[in-house]
Amino acid sequence: MDLGSLNELDINDIDFNNMGSWPVAGKAFMAAIIFSAVAGLGFYAFIGDQTENLVKIERKETELKKEFEKKQAKAVNLDAYKRQMQTIKDSFQTLLQQLPKADQMAELLDEVSYSATGAGCEIVSLGFEGEKEAEFYSERPIRIQVTGGYHQIADFVSRVSRSPRIVTLHDFTIKIGEGNVSSSPGEKLLIMNILAKTYRSDSGEK
């Protein structure tokens, strides 16, 4: 079939109900159209799905590469992580050694009393409150009331915070007492109430 044959076709003379009577050029042209349509549908149905699958695979490949890079970075730093974990364990053991044992609680009260005396304060009351159980440790509150001047009370708090045992200070109140500080007659006497807390690991000791 050539271009001249197609030009000689008259669309009005074509009988679509009797394609067998068409001239050779018309049949060839229609066959070409049908073939193109079938090829296009085949491409869309097969190649199109394959293209979509390829996009999904490429996206998954990108995700796997990122995951691999993260795991590789962790593997490279594994020794550093192990050293860091050992450092944390050592620090934890050091902290545990600073926690008073059950038979050392009375000594802790003596340390608080010595801190008050060393700072020039006077202990009004000092004693333990009920122990509170937590998940991994036990908490033992200590209720303290001391009197002294401003600088003396500040020194006392500093001494307690520097104790070799773990002691934390909470909920303090300060009010003006009656009279002046004996060592400094011009300074008003202060009364401080404070809650100290010490801890011990939950090892079954009471």
C-alpha positions as a printed NumPy array, in Angstrom:
array([[  0.   ,   0.   ,   0.   ],
       [  1.327,   3.453,  -0.95 ],
       [  0.221,   7.013,  -0.27 ],
       [ -1.323,   7.274,  -3.771],
       [ -3.632,   4.356,  -3.098],
       [ -4.83 ,   5.949,   0.137],
       [ -5.517,   9.24 ,  -1.643],
       [ -7.776,   7.438,  -4.139],
       [-10.002,   6.133,  -1.308],
       [-13.33 ,   7.917,  -0.896],
       [-14.663,   7.7  ,   2.651],
       [-18.227,   7.886,   1.33 ],
       [-17.708,   4.701,  -0.717],
       [-16.562,   2.641,   2.278],
       [-19.092,   0.131,   3.601],
       [-18.226,  -0.514,   7.259],
       [-20.699,  -3.404,   7.342],
       [-18.906,  -5.24 ,   4.528],
       [-15.191,  -4.815,   5.189],
       [-14.482,  -7.775,   2.862],
       [-15.407,  -5.646,  -0.158],
       [-12.943,  -2.943,   0.763],
       [-10.013,  -2.309,  -1.555],
       [ -6.653,  -3.646,  -0.492],
       [ -5.446,  -0.191,   0.525],
       [ -8.424,   0.299,   2.864],
       [ -8.011,  -3.106,   4.446],
       [ -4.321,  -2.477,   5.015],
       [ -5.023,   0.935,   6.554],
       [ -7.671,  -0.47 ,   8.915],
       [ -5.351,  -3.328,   9.874],
       [ -2.665,  -0.778,  10.721],
       [ -5.101,   1.144,  12.943],
       [ -6.218,  -2.032,  14.719],
       [ -2.626,  -3.147,  15.215],
       [ -1.679,   0.252,  16.662],
       [ -4.647,   0.147,  19.028],
       [ -3.82 ,  -3.377,  20.195],
       [ -0.15 ,  -2.494,  20.614],
       [ -1.056,   0.609,  22.623],
       [ -3.385,  -1.351,  24.902],
       [ -0.73 ,  -4.008,  25.357],
       [  1.858,  -1.405,  26.313],
       [ -0.498,   0.216,  28.794],
       [ -1.533,  -3.121,  30.316],
       [  1.897,  -4.742,  30.516],
       [  4.591,  -2.104,  30.253],
       [  2.58 ,   0.375,  32.318],
       [  2.275,  -2.063,  35.231],
       [  5.951,  -2.907,  34.943],
       [  6.838,   0.799,  35.09 ],
       [  4.745,   1.246,  38.229],
       [  6.417,  -1.796,  39.807],
       [  9.815,  -0.398,  38.853],
       [  9.026,   2.887,  40.602],
       [  7.979,   0.966,  43.73 ],
       [ 11.158,  -1.12 ,  43.64 ],
       [ 13.337,   1.979,  43.236],
       [ 11.57 ,   3.628,  46.185],
       [ 12.068,   0.51 ,  48.309],
       [ 15.723,   0.401,  47.271],
       [ 16.174,   3.984,  48.468],
       [ 14.577,   3.125,  51.834],
       [ 16.783,   0.048,  52.243],
       [ 19.892,   2.089,  51.434],
       [ 19.005,   4.612,  54.14 ],
       [ 18.338,   1.815,  56.649],
       [ 21.63 ,   0.173,  55.732],
       [ 23.512,   3.459,  56.2  ],
       [ 21.985,   3.887,  59.669],
       [ 22.876,   0.342,  60.713],
       [ 26.352,   0.712,  59.252],
       [ 26.881,   3.905,  61.273],
       [ 25.816,   2.046,  64.429],
       [ 28.131,  -0.851,  63.611],
       [ 31.052,   1.525,  63.071],
       [ 30.376,   3.145,  66.476],
       [ 29.673,  -0.141,  68.28 ],
       [ 32.949,  -0.084,  70.227],
       [ 32.301,   3.504,  71.298],
       [ 28.792,   2.529,  72.442],
       [ 30.221,  -0.363,  74.452],
       [ 32.761,   1.93 ,  76.139],
       [ 30.011,   4.439,  76.893],
       [ 27.834,   1.707,  78.388],
       [ 30.701,   0.532,  80.585],
       [ 31.266,   4.117,  81.747],
       [ 27.584,   4.39 ,  82.665],
       [ 27.752,   1.101,  84.577],
       [ 30.851,   2.271,  86.468],
       [ 29.159,   5.573,  87.331],
       [ 26.083,   3.711,  88.52 ],
       [ 28.176,   1.494,  90.764],
       [ 29.89 ,   4.578,  92.186],
       [ 26.494,   6.102,  92.952],
       [ 25.348,   2.895,  94.619],
       [ 28.378,   3.03 ,  96.899],
       [ 27.298,   6.515,  97.969],
       [ 23.897,   5.27 ,  99.065],
       [ 23.783,   4.541, 102.789],
       [ 22.998,   1.001, 103.858],
       [ 20.26 ,   0.284, 106.377],
       [ 22.764,   0.068, 109.247],
       [ 24.328,   3.409, 108.248],
       [ 21.196,   5.527, 108.573],
       [ 21.996,   6.591, 112.123],
       [ 25.454,   7.678, 110.976],
       [ 23.816,   9.848, 108.324],
       [ 21.889,  11.717, 111.028],
       [ 25.18 ,  12.296, 112.825],
       [ 26.675,  13.717, 109.622],
       [ 23.765,  16.162, 109.278],
       [ 24.171,  17.152, 112.917],
       [ 27.935,  17.706, 112.439],
       [ 27.205,  19.854, 109.387],
       [ 24.894,  22.06 , 111.462],
       [ 27.418,  22.368, 114.28 ],
       [ 30.254,  23.137, 111.88 ],
       [ 28.193,  25.902, 110.275],
       [ 27.355,  27.432, 113.66 ],
       [ 23.662,  26.462, 113.512],
       [ 21.625,  24.862, 116.261],
       [ 19.569,  21.736, 115.605],
       [ 16.007,  22.121, 116.888],
       [ 14.718,  18.806, 115.53 ],
       [ 16.158,  16.077, 113.356],
       [ 14.652,  12.716, 112.468],
       [ 13.6  ,  10.25 , 109.83 ],
       [ 10.138,  10.037, 108.33 ],
       [  8.579,   6.905, 106.868],
       [ 10.513,   5.145, 104.099],
       [  8.989,   5.271, 100.611],
       [  9.494,   2.415,  98.17 ],
       [ 10.159,   3.196,  94.509],
       [ 10.738,   0.804,  91.617],
       [ 14.51 ,   0.466,  91.928],
       [ 15.326,   2.219,  95.184],
       [ 13.981,   3.262,  98.565],
       [ 13.622,   6.889,  99.609],
       [ 14.094,   7.926, 103.25 ],
       [ 13.026,  11.505, 104.092],
       [ 14.733,  13.39 , 106.938],
       [ 12.886,  16.298, 108.535],
       [ 15.281,  19.009, 109.791],
       [ 14.755,  22.235, 111.721],
       [ 17.736,  24.465, 112.492],
       [ 18.265,  28.017, 113.71 ],
       [ 21.043,  30.42 , 112.906],
       [ 21.994,  33.502, 110.974],
       [ 21.602,  33.875, 107.237],
       [ 25.214,  33.001, 106.444],
       [ 25.235,  30.151, 108.963],
       [ 22.152,  28.539, 107.422],
       [ 23.604,  28.94 , 103.931],
       [ 26.824,  27.27 , 105.133],
       [ 24.823,  24.413, 106.652],
       [ 22.954,  23.773, 103.377],
       [ 26.264,  23.827, 101.495],
       [ 27.831,  21.317, 103.888],
       [ 24.9  ,  18.901, 103.587],
       [ 24.948,  19.114,  99.789],
       [ 28.681,  18.24 ,  99.827],
       [ 28.096,  15.123, 101.915],
       [ 29.821,  11.973, 100.597],
       [ 26.405,  10.328, 100.86 ],
       [ 23.664,  11.167,  98.362],
       [ 21.374,  13.635, 100.112],
       [ 18.968,  15.949,  98.304],
       [ 17.213,  18.941,  99.866],
       [ 13.561,  19.88 ,  99.269],
       [ 10.689,  22.099, 100.426],
       [ 12.513,  24.516, 102.725],
       [ 10.896,  27.398, 104.59 ],
       [ 12.67 ,  30.174, 106.501],
       [ 11.118,  32.545, 108.995],
       [ 12.436,  35.084, 111.471],
       [ 12.767,  33.773, 115.002],
       [ 12.869,  35.594, 118.311],
       [ 16.047,  37.417, 119.228],
       [ 19.358,  37.771, 117.429],
       [ 22.209,  35.475, 116.536],
       [ 24.41 ,  35.018, 119.588],
       [ 27.622,  35.336, 117.612],
       [ 26.344,  38.402, 115.765],
       [ 24.006,  40.448, 118.02 ],
       [ 22.92 ,  42.726, 115.183],
       [ 21.703,  39.829, 113.007],
       [ 18.202,  38.427, 113.305],
       [ 17.841,  34.757, 114.22 ],
       [ 16.311,  32.632, 111.431],
       [ 14.473,  29.332, 111.674],
       [ 14.69 ,  26.963, 108.711],
       [ 12.582,  23.872, 108.136],
       [ 13.814,  21.633, 105.347],
       [ 13.158,  18.137, 104.053],
       [ 16.251,  16.148, 103.144],
       [ 16.039,  12.856, 101.281],
       [ 18.514,  10.019, 101.096],
       [ 18.244,   6.881,  99.009],
       [ 19.384,   3.308,  98.98 ],
       [ 19.258,   0.654,  96.282],
       [ 16.421,  -1.828,  96.569],
       [ 18.578,  -4.803,  97.464],
       [ 16.22 ,  -6.249, 100.025],
       [ 17.839,  -4.574, 103.028],
       [ 15.602,  -2.782, 105.512]])
